[in-house]
Amino acid sequence: DAEAEAELEEVEGGMLNEQKKQREPALWKVAKSWIEELSQLLSHEKFHDEEENASENTSLMELFSRAAIGKESLGETPFDTAAKIKESLSNQLAWLKDSVETHHPNAPIVFCHNDVNAANVLLHSSINKSNININNSDDDDNSFNKESVAIIDYEYGSINYTMYDVANFECEHCGGNDNGVPNFELLPGEERQRRFLEEYVRERNEIRMFNGSRGEDAVTGGTTTCTSAPATEKEVSELCSQVRLFRMASNLYWGIWGILQAAGEVVADGSFAREDAMSRLEGEVDLDKWDNLRYGKNRLERYRVCKERMVLAK
């Protein structure tokens, strides 16, 4: 819900935005720390025990390499492959960070939820779910609004780019939280995205006017006097451009997270099932079950597809 997103980020992020230059978005720091943690887990003996891997057609390191960077073997030894995985993911993160800072140096930074998905959105009991009005018309008591929608679970909440939260919310439209296989055809289309952002800007501006605060221009980065005027075409286009790039960030971020969770299953508690591991990874079996490695692979594959499109578009 655009109103709930705007209220969350304006109320919580107002004073943090004043400290933007002193605070780096958590997106980069957290992803980097996950890559470091993954690298440490991949150096564990369980990933390098030839006897343990001998009974399987695909070694653990080949399996994780396939999931993380799309290739099953990157070095003469498992240690070489582990180093290449870390290098590849680190390079992708650095490239994306540079792209964001180059193309959108004034992207606003506030307090963000970072994990707005269906499970973290509550609807008031008065909402008739069989007759939901997604257009938010004023003459319908069944509309979504800030009184009927609540965002919960701030486990991943932190200072971040405003439009990352929106982009991540859009990626969550694709599902995959049950079996690790998002359907990216469910991403909101251009028209729906623009309507959401128009509503987001309208609600954001109303909050700023009510609080008597001045906002940051998403295009120039300068402060601007807030009015209740609708979003301009220029601002909505700029925000759409940011969202497209931060969709890639969402896929990279949660892709790394999925691989990390699976590595923890190997090392920490031994719960990672070796039987049919490659078939599970490729989505050929056990699609009725959650699989961290499969989820990480699919999110990272989507990141690479989007990056290729972006590079070709230039």
Sequence and secondary structure as in RCSB ss.txt:
>XXXX:A:sequence
DAEAEAELEEVEGGMLNEQKKQREPALWKVAKSWIEELSQLLSHEKFHDEEENASENTSLMELFSRAAIGKESLG
ETPFDTAAKIKESLSNQLAWLKDSVETHHPNAPIVFCHNDVNAANVLLHSSINKSNININNSDDDDNSFNKESVA
IIDYEYGSINYTMYDVANFECEHCGGNDNGVPNFELLPGEERQRRFLEEYVRERNEIRMFNGSRGEDAVTGGTTT
CTSAPATEKEVSELCSQVRLFRMASNLYWGIWGILQAAGEVVADGSFAREDAMSRLEGEVDLDKWDNLRYGKNRL
ERYRVCKERMVLAK
>XXXX:A:secstr
 HHHHHHHHHHHHHHHHTTGGG   HHHHHHHHHHHHHHHHHTSGGGT HHHHTTSSS HHHHHHHHHHS S  S
SSHHHHHHHHHHHHHHHHHHHHHHHHHH TT  EEEE S   GGGEEE TTS GGG BTT  TT TTB  TTTEE
E   TT EEEEHHHHHHHHHHGGG  TTTS   GGGS  HHHHHHHHHHHHHHHHHHHHHHT  EE TTT SEE 
  S    HHHHHHHHHHHHHHHHHHHHHHHHHHHHHHHHIIIII     TTHHHHHTTSS TTS  HHHHHHHHH
HHHHHHHHHHHHH 
